[in-house]
């Protein structure tokens, strides 16, 4: 039953949702582990996405799907930076994002990431004004093949992959004044997703 639910679902499914669909007394948490083990070494794998589970193409066979990938639009540099800051510093407020980037964040950039369902609103901070925070979603984790935000690559891994350039300290760059001069290039490899619509 768990295998059927995961196979038929386009989105990751939580254990609670699976238990709700199955007869009383069934334990989806045990069954999903058994299904995961059954698919080890196969063309598809049962993977954890946040607090949910999904059936996905085995990572080492992803190249077979390249012809099926549709390039839609590209994320703007501002959106890439904003997404990276949220992923690595969540929960984070708009003011904190702007402080890290050194430039203001346009409403369109945040709206674009919300529309993609890669970020969502988190809890409000218990500080004056009670600002809203932003966190990444399970859709973000699913897209990048991550179980949780803790699995994001570190600085050394990003530099080794050529996704992060060695740059002077941010304070030195802030004096340049230009937003384009303050790019770290995080997630540049994910150019097959979204285009800039406002920056």
URMONOR-V71846 format. One record per pair of residues at least 6 apart in sequence whose C-alpha atoms are under 8 Angstrom apart, sorted by the first residue. I is the first residue (numbers start at 1). GAP is how many residues later the second one is. D is the distance in Angstrom with one decimal. If there is no record, write none. Layout:
i = <I & I>
gap = <GAP & GAP>
d = <D & D>
This chain:
i = <1 & 2 & 2 & 2 & 2 & 2 & 3 & 3 & 5 & 6 & 6 & 6 & 6 & 6 & 7 & 7 & 9 & 11 & 12 & 12 & 12 & 12 & 13 & 13 & 13 & 14 & 14 & 14 & 15 & 15 & 15 & 15 & 15 & 16 & 18 & 19 & 19 & 19 & 35 & 36 & 36 & 36 & 39 & 39 & 42 & 43 & 43 & 43 & 44 & 44 & 44 & 44 & 45 & 45 & 45 & 45 & 46 & 46 & 46 & 46 & 47 & 47 & 47 & 47 & 47 & 48 & 48 & 49 & 49 & 49 & 49 & 49 & 49 & 49 & 50 & 50 & 50 & 50 & 50 & 70 & 71 & 71 & 72 & 72 & 72 & 72 & 73 & 73 & 73 & 73 & 73 & 73 & 74 & 74 & 74 & 74 & 74 & 74 & 75 & 75 & 75 & 75 & 75 & 76 & 76 & 76 & 76 & 76 & 77 & 77 & 77 & 77 & 78 & 78 & 78 & 79 & 79 & 79 & 79 & 79 & 80 & 80 & 80 & 80 & 81 & 81 & 81 & 81 & 81 & 82 & 82 & 82 & 82 & 82 & 83 & 83 & 84 & 84 & 85 & 85 & 86 & 86 & 86 & 86 & 86 & 86 & 87 & 87 & 87 & 88 & 88 & 90 & 90 & 90 & 90 & 91 & 91 & 91 & 91 & 91 & 92 & 92 & 92 & 93 & 93 & 93 & 93 & 94 & 94 & 94 & 94 & 97 & 98 & 98 & 101 & 102 & 103 & 106 & 108 & 108 & 108 & 109 & 109 & 113 & 114 & 117 & 117 & 117 & 118 & 118 & 118 & 118 & 118 & 119 & 119 & 119 & 119 & 119 & 120 & 120 & 120 & 120 & 121 & 121 & 121 & 121 & 122 & 122 & 122 & 122 & 123 & 123 & 124 & 124 & 124 & 124 & 125 & 125 & 125 & 136 & 141 & 141 & 141 & 146 & 155 & 158 & 158 & 159 & 159 & 163 & 163 & 163 & 163 & 163 & 164 & 164 & 164 & 165 & 165 & 167 & 170 & 173 & 173 & 174>
gap = <21 & 16 & 26 & 29 & 30 & 33 & 29 & 32 & 13 & 6 & 7 & 47 & 48 & 49 & 47 & 48 & 45 & 43 & 37 & 40 & 41 & 42 & 39 & 40 & 41 & 37 & 38 & 39 & 13 & 14 & 36 & 37 & 38 & 12 & 10 & 7 & 8 & 9 & 11 & 9 & 10 & 11 & 6 & 7 & 16 & 14 & 15 & 18 & 11 & 12 & 13 & 14 & 10 & 11 & 12 & 13 & 7 & 8 & 9 & 10 & 6 & 7 & 8 & 9 & 100 & 6 & 99 & 89 & 92 & 93 & 96 & 97 & 98 & 99 & 88 & 91 & 96 & 97 & 98 & 122 & 121 & 122 & 120 & 121 & 122 & 123 & 118 & 119 & 120 & 121 & 122 & 123 & 117 & 118 & 119 & 120 & 121 & 122 & 116 & 118 & 119 & 120 & 121 & 118 & 119 & 120 & 121 & 123 & 103 & 106 & 108 & 119 & 27 & 31 & 121 & 30 & 31 & 33 & 34 & 117 & 105 & 106 & 107 & 108 & 20 & 102 & 103 & 104 & 105 & 15 & 19 & 23 & 27 & 28 & 30 & 36 & 102 & 103 & 12 & 15 & 6 & 11 & 33 & 48 & 49 & 50 & 48 & 49 & 62 & 61 & 64 & 43 & 44 & 45 & 46 & 31 & 32 & 42 & 43 & 44 & 41 & 42 & 43 & 38 & 39 & 40 & 41 & 11 & 38 & 39 & 40 & 8 & 6 & 7 & 81 & 72 & 76 & 93 & 89 & 90 & 91 & 89 & 90 & 6 & 6 & 20 & 22 & 23 & 18 & 19 & 20 & 21 & 22 & 15 & 16 & 17 & 18 & 21 & 14 & 15 & 16 & 17 & 11 & 12 & 13 & 14 & 10 & 11 & 12 & 13 & 9 & 10 & 6 & 7 & 8 & 9 & 6 & 7 & 8 & 13 & 6 & 7 & 8 & 6 & 9 & 6 & 28 & 6 & 7 & 22 & 23 & 24 & 25 & 26 & 20 & 21 & 22 & 19 & 20 & 17 & 12 & 8 & 9 & 8>
d = <7.3 & 6.8 & 6.7 & 6.6 & 6.3 & 7.7 & 7.6 & 6.6 & 7.3 & 7.4 & 6.8 & 7.3 & 5.6 & 6.0 & 7.8 & 6.3 & 7.9 & 7.1 & 6.8 & 5.4 & 5.0 & 4.6 & 4.9 & 5.2 & 6.4 & 6.1 & 3.9 & 6.1 & 5.8 & 6.0 & 7.9 & 6.6 & 7.6 & 7.9 & 6.1 & 6.6 & 6.5 & 5.6 & 7.2 & 6.7 & 4.9 & 7.4 & 5.5 & 6.8 & 7.2 & 6.2 & 5.4 & 7.1 & 6.6 & 5.5 & 4.4 & 4.6 & 5.6 & 5.5 & 6.1 & 5.3 & 6.8 & 5.7 & 4.6 & 6.4 & 5.7 & 5.5 & 6.3 & 6.9 & 7.7 & 6.5 & 5.5 & 6.2 & 6.4 & 5.9 & 7.9 & 6.7 & 4.7 & 6.9 & 5.8 & 7.1 & 8.0 & 5.4 & 5.3 & 7.8 & 5.0 & 6.5 & 6.4 & 5.8 & 6.2 & 7.7 & 7.8 & 6.4 & 5.2 & 3.6 & 3.9 & 7.7 & 5.4 & 5.9 & 5.1 & 3.5 & 3.3 & 6.3 & 6.8 & 6.4 & 4.2 & 4.5 & 5.4 & 7.5 & 5.9 & 4.3 & 7.7 & 7.0 & 8.0 & 7.3 & 7.8 & 7.9 & 7.7 & 6.9 & 7.1 & 5.5 & 7.4 & 7.8 & 7.2 & 7.7 & 7.8 & 6.7 & 6.6 & 7.7 & 7.5 & 7.4 & 7.5 & 7.6 & 6.7 & 6.8 & 7.9 & 7.8 & 7.9 & 7.8 & 7.4 & 7.7 & 6.5 & 7.6 & 6.6 & 7.7 & 6.1 & 7.5 & 8.0 & 6.5 & 6.0 & 6.7 & 6.8 & 5.9 & 6.7 & 7.5 & 7.7 & 7.8 & 6.5 & 5.2 & 7.5 & 6.6 & 7.9 & 5.5 & 5.4 & 5.2 & 4.9 & 5.4 & 7.0 & 6.6 & 6.0 & 4.4 & 6.2 & 7.3 & 7.9 & 7.2 & 7.9 & 7.5 & 5.1 & 6.0 & 7.5 & 6.3 & 6.6 & 7.8 & 7.8 & 6.0 & 7.9 & 7.0 & 7.5 & 5.9 & 6.0 & 6.7 & 6.4 & 7.4 & 5.7 & 5.3 & 7.5 & 5.7 & 4.6 & 6.5 & 5.5 & 4.2 & 5.2 & 7.3 & 5.7 & 5.6 & 6.2 & 6.3 & 6.7 & 5.9 & 4.7 & 6.4 & 6.6 & 4.9 & 5.1 & 5.8 & 6.2 & 5.9 & 5.5 & 5.4 & 4.3 & 5.8 & 5.6 & 6.4 & 7.0 & 8.0 & 6.4 & 6.5 & 7.2 & 7.2 & 7.6 & 5.4 & 7.9 & 6.4 & 7.7 & 6.0 & 5.7 & 6.6 & 6.3 & 7.1 & 5.8 & 5.6 & 6.0 & 6.3 & 7.1 & 7.7 & 7.5 & 6.9 & 6.2 & 7.2>
